[in-house]
Amino acid sequence: MRESINFLSQVIKNPAKIGAIAPSSKGLAELIVQEAQLQDAKVIVELGPGTGVFTRAILEAMSPESDYFALEINRNFVETLEFTHPEATVYHDSAEAIGEYLKKHGHEKCDRIISGLPWAAFEFEQQQSLIAKIHDSLVDGGLFLTFAYFPLNHLPNGRSFYELLSGKFTSVQKTDTVSNLPPAFVYVCEK
Ligand SMILES: C[S@@+](CC[C@H](N)C(=O)[O-])C[C@H]1O[C@@H](n2cnc3c(N)ncnc32)[C@H](O)[C@@H]1O
């Protein structure tokens, strides 16, 4: 409950940057993490963790030997995560800076990128720039996972985002839709 209130207060302050009305559901978090096959991943990056619904599921599923960090642009969410998930490394910075933080952790590339970013709130040029950086940051065969709201994926913005993913990644799979506010599904993109 406290998590939802905190989330909503940030939505009221920055609606365009949050791009959702509530944190993702536990079901969506379980789906995205299950599809990420984290047992095989040595380096994992989360983008836009918000209040940490995916973070919690990632930390539970990943191997203790794996390296994990997150990039979150909202300072209030970073401070919340420092309190609720002190074991997680969360930087207050934009997802655009993923390459710099991989270097800081001693890596060229990562195996998994799990995104909570609000794609529909970004201009197409920003989507293109971010997807290019995400693709560059993954090893060959690495997975990028992100969610989309149903049925908004059928609107022109949603269709152009799918085309952007399909043009960049070797394969893009769409999961079933799960209960969420609004209902959502996951794109599983393989480099
Ligand atoms: C739709 S919310 C999702 C939050 C959380 N992952 C969830 O599923 O409940 C989008 C999150 O992305 C963050 N965000 C937006 N733009 C960002 C950017 N350029 N870099 C990093 N985080 C960003 C927002 O502050 C917010 O926490």
The ligand as a MOL file (V3000), in Angstrom:
LIG
                    3D

  0  0  0     0  0            999 V3000
M  V30 BEGIN CTAB
M  V30 COUNTS 27 29 0 0 0
M  V30 BEGIN ATOM
M  V30 1 C 6.2570 2.7140 -15.6930 0
M  V30 2 S 7.3580 3.0740 -14.3420 0 CHG=1
M  V30 3 C 7.8210 1.3750 -13.9550 0
M  V30 4 C 8.4000 1.2060 -12.5930 0
M  V30 5 C 8.6230 -0.2530 -12.1650 0
M  V30 6 N 9.6000 -0.9090 -13.0080 0
M  V30 7 C 7.3420 -1.0310 -12.2090 0
M  V30 8 O 7.1970 -1.8440 -13.1210 0
M  V30 9 O 6.4820 -0.7960 -11.3340 0 CHG=-1
M  V30 10 C 8.7470 3.7420 -15.2450 0
M  V30 11 C 10.0100 3.9680 -14.4250 0
M  V30 12 O 11.0590 4.3670 -15.3170 0
M  V30 13 C 11.7450 5.4990 -14.7480 0
M  V30 14 N 12.3720 6.2400 -15.8680 0
M  V30 15 C 11.7650 7.0290 -16.7940 0
M  V30 16 N 12.6680 7.4670 -17.6850 0
M  V30 17 C 13.8630 6.9340 -17.3330 0
M  V30 18 C 15.1730 7.0030 -17.8800 0
M  V30 19 N 15.4580 7.7160 -18.9840 0
M  V30 20 N 16.1810 6.3240 -17.2630 0
M  V30 21 C 15.9280 5.5880 -16.1400 0
M  V30 22 N 14.7050 5.4960 -15.5640 0
M  V30 23 C 13.6820 6.1430 -16.1590 0
M  V30 24 C 10.6420 6.2490 -14.0240 0
M  V30 25 O 11.1620 7.1570 -13.0670 0
M  V30 26 C 9.8620 5.0960 -13.3950 0
M  V30 27 O 10.4610 4.6760 -12.2020 0
M  V30 END ATOM
M  V30 BEGIN BOND
M  V30 1 1 1 2
M  V30 2 1 2 3
M  V30 3 1 2 10
M  V30 4 1 3 4
M  V30 5 1 4 5
M  V30 6 1 5 6
M  V30 7 1 5 7
M  V30 8 2 7 8
M  V30 9 1 7 9
M  V30 10 1 10 11
M  V30 11 1 11 12
M  V30 12 1 11 26
M  V30 13 1 12 13
M  V30 14 1 13 14
M  V30 15 1 13 24
M  V30 16 1 14 15
M  V30 17 1 14 23
M  V30 18 2 15 16
M  V30 19 1 16 17
M  V30 20 1 17 18
M  V30 21 2 17 23
M  V30 22 1 18 19
M  V30 23 2 18 20
M  V30 24 1 20 21
M  V30 25 2 21 22
M  V30 26 1 22 23
M  V30 27 1 24 25
M  V30 28 1 24 26
M  V30 29 1 26 27
M  V30 END BOND
M  V30 END CTAB
M  END
